[in-house]
Amino acid sequence: MKTFTDQTGKVITIPESPQRIVSLVPSQTELLADLGLDETVLGITKFCVHPDGWFRTKTRIGGTKKLNLDVIRSLHPDLIIANKEENEKSQVEILAQEFPVWTSDISTLSGAREMINAIGELTNRRQQAKELIRKIDIEFEDLTSFHHYSLPVRAAYLIWNKPFMTAGGDTFISSMMDCAGFKNVFEDLKRYPEVTAAMILERHPEVIILSSEPYPFKEKHLEEFSRTFEGSSVVLADGEMFSWYGSRLQHAPAYFRKLFEQIQSYS
């Protein structure tokens, strides 16, 4: 057996090599897949859409906020991987009374790197995790060089419609906005507050970013938002690139460069 401390400070004890893993978070599910843990991950949520093969074949254990605890129990996990923000605290606490639950708590790129390294340690995929972190570091270093001579673009990132909801400065999304070359005009707010059209207008964003998740903004929203926020460019963005903090990070910088170039072409 071996002992670990998760990102919330909780200590867990797990087998030397866990063989029955349940993942409660989509981005961490994708990470487990990229670490080569196909045989040992038994259960995933209905939102764990990557990789597609897992989505179609692994046991579904409910949604991130509405876990089916009985299905999880039936899998007899020797390791459950959760997240402080994406999962309901009360359900995680119930599971933690019965099984080892390792919980991540991520709001920065550094925190994501620590999580990847920790899961590599938890699952005996240390070398694979270190190689993934190396790839992510290289990509983000290149992105920093790309933005070296650019001023940040003032942006509001919307995750919901009617009411409008945005990402505050203490979120992973805001951290990714910084990396992508944007200045979050709502960085003084916390978590995911409701905002009004008037609040957005008074912050004078150069860009309104409409995320693909959790609200599925589509092409049809572009004209509507362009009328409401005249003077701001409005773009659709892949929400996974801004909010998934696992192995998808290796692809995010290339996406951010393309998005930034797209926005610059509007001006």
C-alpha positions as CSV (number, residue, x, y, z in Angstrom):
1,M,0.0,0.0,0.0
2,K,1.1,3.6,-0.5
3,T,-0.1,6.9,0.9
4,F,-0.7,10.2,-1.0
5,T,-2.0,13.7,-0.2
6,D,-4.4,15.1,-2.7
7,Q,-4.7,18.7,-3.8
8,T,-7.3,19.5,-1.1
9,G,-4.9,18.2,1.7
10,K,-6.7,14.9,2.2
11,V,-4.5,11.8,2.8
12,I,-5.5,8.5,1.1
13,T,-4.0,5.1,1.1
14,I,-4.2,3.0,-2.1
15,P,-2.8,-0.3,-3.4
16,E,0.7,-0.2,-4.9
17,S,-0.8,-0.6,-8.3
18,P,-4.5,0.3,-8.5
19,Q,-6.5,-2.0,-10.8
20,R,-10.1,-0.7,-10.4
21,I,-10.1,3.1,-11.1
22,V,-13.2,5.2,-11.4
23,S,-12.9,8.8,-12.8
24,L,-15.5,11.4,-12.0
25,V,-14.1,14.2,-14.2
26,P,-13.9,14.3,-18.1
27,S,-10.5,16.0,-18.4
28,Q,-9.0,13.6,-15.9
29,T,-10.6,10.7,-17.7
30,E,-8.9,11.7,-20.9
31,L,-5.6,12.0,-19.0
32,L,-5.9,8.5,-17.7
33,A,-6.5,7.3,-21.2
34,D,-3.4,9.1,-22.5
35,L,-1.4,7.6,-19.7
36,G,-2.3,4.1,-21.1
37,L,-4.7,3.0,-18.4
38,D,-7.4,1.3,-20.6
39,E,-7.5,-1.9,-18.6
40,T,-7.7,-0.4,-15.1
41,V,-10.2,2.4,-15.6
42,L,-13.7,0.8,-15.1
43,G,-16.1,3.7,-14.6
44,I,-16.5,7.2,-16.1
45,T,-19.2,9.9,-16.2
46,K,-21.6,10.5,-19.0
47,F,-19.7,13.6,-19.8
48,C,-16.4,11.8,-20.3
49,V,-16.6,12.0,-24.1
50,H,-12.9,11.6,-24.8
51,P,-11.6,9.1,-25.9
52,D,-14.6,8.0,-27.9
53,G,-13.8,4.3,-27.4
54,W,-14.0,4.7,-23.6
55,F,-17.2,6.8,-23.9
56,R,-18.9,3.9,-25.8
57,T,-17.6,1.0,-23.7
58,K,-16.8,2.0,-20.1
59,T,-19.5,1.8,-17.4
60,R,-21.3,5.1,-17.0
61,I,-21.5,6.3,-13.3
62,G,-23.8,9.3,-13.8
63,G,-23.0,12.9,-14.3
64,T,-20.3,14.9,-12.6
65,K,-22.8,16.6,-10.3
66,K,-25.2,13.6,-10.1
67,L,-23.2,10.5,-9.5
68,N,-24.9,7.1,-9.3
69,L,-23.3,6.0,-6.0
70,D,-24.7,2.4,-6.3
71,V,-23.1,1.9,-9.7
72,I,-19.8,3.2,-8.4
73,R,-20.1,0.8,-5.4
74,S,-20.7,-2.1,-7.8
75,L,-17.4,-1.5,-9.4
76,H,-15.5,-1.9,-6.1
77,P,-12.9,0.8,-7.0
78,D,-9.5,0.8,-5.3
79,L,-9.1,4.5,-6.5
80,I,-11.6,7.2,-7.4
81,I,-10.3,10.4,-9.0
82,A,-12.5,13.5,-8.4
83,N,-12.3,17.3,-8.6
84,K,-13.2,19.8,-5.9
85,E,-15.1,22.1,-8.3
86,E,-16.7,19.7,-10.8
87,N,-18.1,17.2,-8.3
88,E,-20.5,17.7,-5.5
89,K,-18.8,17.8,-2.1
90,S,-21.5,15.8,-0.3
91,Q,-21.2,12.9,-2.8
92,V,-17.5,12.9,-2.8
93,E,-17.5,12.7,1.0
94,I,-19.9,9.7,1.0
95,L,-17.6,7.9,-1.4
96,A,-14.5,8.8,0.6
97,Q,-16.0,6.9,3.6
98,E,-16.0,3.7,1.6
99,F,-13.2,4.1,-1.0
100,P,-9.9,6.0,-1.5
101,V,-10.8,9.3,-3.3
102,W,-8.1,11.5,-4.6
103,T,-9.4,15.0,-5.4
104,S,-7.8,17.7,-7.5
105,D,-8.2,21.4,-7.0
106,I,-7.0,23.4,-10.0
107,S,-7.1,27.0,-10.9
108,T,-3.8,27.5,-12.7
109,L,-1.5,25.8,-15.3
110,S,0.9,25.1,-12.4
111,G,-1.8,23.3,-10.5
112,A,-2.7,21.3,-13.6
113,R,0.9,20.2,-14.0
114,E,1.0,19.1,-10.4
115,M,-2.2,17.1,-10.9
116,I,-0.8,15.3,-13.9
117,N,2.4,14.5,-12.1
118,A,0.4,13.2,-9.1
119,I,-1.9,11.0,-11.1
120,G,1.2,9.6,-12.8
121,E,2.5,8.7,-9.3
122,L,-0.9,7.3,-8.2
123,T,-1.2,5.0,-11.2
124,N,2.4,4.0,-11.7
125,R,2.7,6.0,-14.9
126,R,5.4,8.3,-13.7
127,Q,7.5,8.4,-16.9
128,Q,4.4,8.9,-19.2
129,A,3.2,11.8,-17.0
130,K,6.6,13.5,-17.0
131,E,6.8,13.2,-20.8
132,L,3.3,14.7,-21.1
133,I,4.3,17.6,-18.8
134,R,7.4,18.2,-20.9
135,K,5.2,18.4,-24.1
136,I,2.8,20.8,-22.4
137,D,5.7,23.0,-21.1
138,I,7.2,23.2,-24.6
139,E,3.9,24.2,-26.2
140,F,3.2,26.9,-23.6
141,E,6.7,28.3,-23.8
142,D,6.2,28.7,-27.6
143,L,2.9,30.4,-26.9
144,T,4.6,32.9,-24.6
145,S,7.1,33.7,-27.3
146,F,4.2,34.1,-29.8
147,H,2.6,36.8,-27.5
148,H,5.9,38.4,-26.6
149,Y,5.2,41.6,-28.5
150,S,1.5,41.7,-28.2
151,L,-0.6,43.6,-25.7
152,P,-3.4,41.4,-24.0
153,V,-6.8,41.7,-25.7
154,R,-9.5,42.7,-23.2
155,A,-12.1,39.9,-23.3
156,A,-15.2,38.7,-21.5
157,Y,-15.6,34.9,-21.5
158,L,-19.2,33.7,-21.3
159,I,-20.1,30.2,-20.2
160,W,-23.9,30.6,-20.0
161,N,-26.8,32.4,-21.7
162,K,-29.9,33.8,-20.0
163,P,-28.6,34.7,-17.6
164,F,-25.2,35.6,-18.8
165,M,-22.5,33.9,-16.7
166,T,-18.8,34.5,-16.9
167,A,-15.5,33.2,-15.5
168,G,-14.0,35.2,-12.6
169,G,-10.3,35.7,-12.0
170,D,-9.8,32.8,-9.7
171,T,-10.8,30.1,-12.3
172,F,-8.7,27.9,-14.5
173,I,-10.5,29.4,-17.5
174,S,-9.1,32.9,-16.5
175,S,-5.7,31.4,-16.2
176,M,-5.9,30.0,-19.7
177,M,-7.2,33.4,-21.0
178,D,-4.0,34.9,-19.7
179,C,-1.9,32.3,-21.5
180,A,-4.0,32.8,-24.7
181,G,-3.3,36.5,-24.8
182,F,-6.5,37.8,-23.3
183,K,-7.1,40.0,-20.3
184,N,-10.2,38.9,-18.4
185,V,-12.3,42.0,-17.9
186,F,-14.0,40.2,-15.0
187,E,-10.8,39.1,-13.3
188,D,-11.9,41.0,-10.1
189,L,-14.9,38.7,-9.7
190,K,-14.8,35.1,-8.3
191,R,-15.9,31.8,-9.6
192,Y,-18.7,31.9,-12.2
193,P,-20.9,35.0,-11.4
194,E,-24.0,36.1,-13.2
195,V,-23.5,39.4,-15.1
196,T,-25.8,41.6,-17.1
197,A,-25.4,43.1,-20.6
198,A,-24.9,46.5,-18.9
199,M,-22.0,45.1,-16.7
200,I,-20.3,43.6,-19.8
201,L,-20.7,46.9,-21.8
202,E,-19.2,49.0,-19.0
203,R,-16.1,46.8,-18.9
204,H,-15.5,47.6,-22.6
205,P,-14.2,44.2,-23.8
206,E,-12.6,44.1,-27.2
207,V,-13.8,40.5,-27.6
208,I,-16.8,38.5,-26.3
209,I,-15.8,34.9,-26.2
210,L,-18.7,32.4,-26.3
211,S,-17.7,29.0,-25.0
212,S,-19.0,25.7,-26.4
213,E,-19.6,24.4,-22.8
214,P,-21.3,24.2,-20.5
215,Y,-23.8,26.3,-22.5
216,P,-23.6,25.2,-26.2
217,F,-23.1,28.6,-27.9
218,K,-23.5,28.2,-31.7
219,E,-23.2,30.2,-34.9
220,K,-26.7,31.5,-34.4
221,H,-25.6,33.4,-31.3
222,L,-23.0,35.4,-33.1
223,E,-25.3,37.9,-34.8
224,E,-27.4,38.3,-31.6
225,F,-24.4,39.1,-29.5
226,S,-22.8,41.3,-32.1
227,R,-26.0,43.5,-32.0
228,T,-26.1,43.5,-28.2
229,F,-22.4,44.3,-27.8
230,E,-21.7,46.5,-30.8
231,G,-18.1,47.5,-30.8
232,S,-16.8,44.2,-29.5
233,S,-15.8,41.3,-31.7
234,V,-17.7,38.1,-30.9
235,V,-16.2,34.7,-31.4
236,L,-17.1,31.1,-30.6
237,A,-14.5,29.1,-28.7
238,D,-13.8,25.5,-27.9
239,G,-14.6,25.4,-24.2
240,E,-12.5,22.2,-23.7
241,M,-9.4,24.1,-24.7
242,F,-10.0,26.7,-22.0
243,S,-11.3,24.5,-19.2
244,W,-9.9,21.0,-19.5
245,Y,-6.8,20.7,-17.4
246,G,-5.5,17.2,-18.3
247,S,-3.7,16.0,-21.3
248,R,-5.7,18.2,-23.6
249,L,-3.4,21.0,-22.5
250,Q,-0.8,19.8,-25.0
251,H,-3.1,20.9,-27.8
252,A,-4.4,24.1,-26.2
253,P,-1.6,26.5,-27.2
254,A,-1.9,25.8,-30.9
255,Y,-5.6,26.4,-30.7
256,F,-5.1,29.6,-28.7
257,R,-2.7,30.9,-31.4
258,K,-5.3,30.3,-34.2
259,L,-8.1,31.9,-32.1
260,F,-5.9,34.9,-31.4
261,E,-5.0,35.3,-35.1
262,Q,-8.7,35.0,-36.0
263,I,-9.6,37.8,-33.7
264,Q,-6.7,40.0,-34.8
265,S,-8.0,39.6,-38.4
266,Y,-11.3,41.2,-37.4
267,S,-9.5,44.5,-36.3
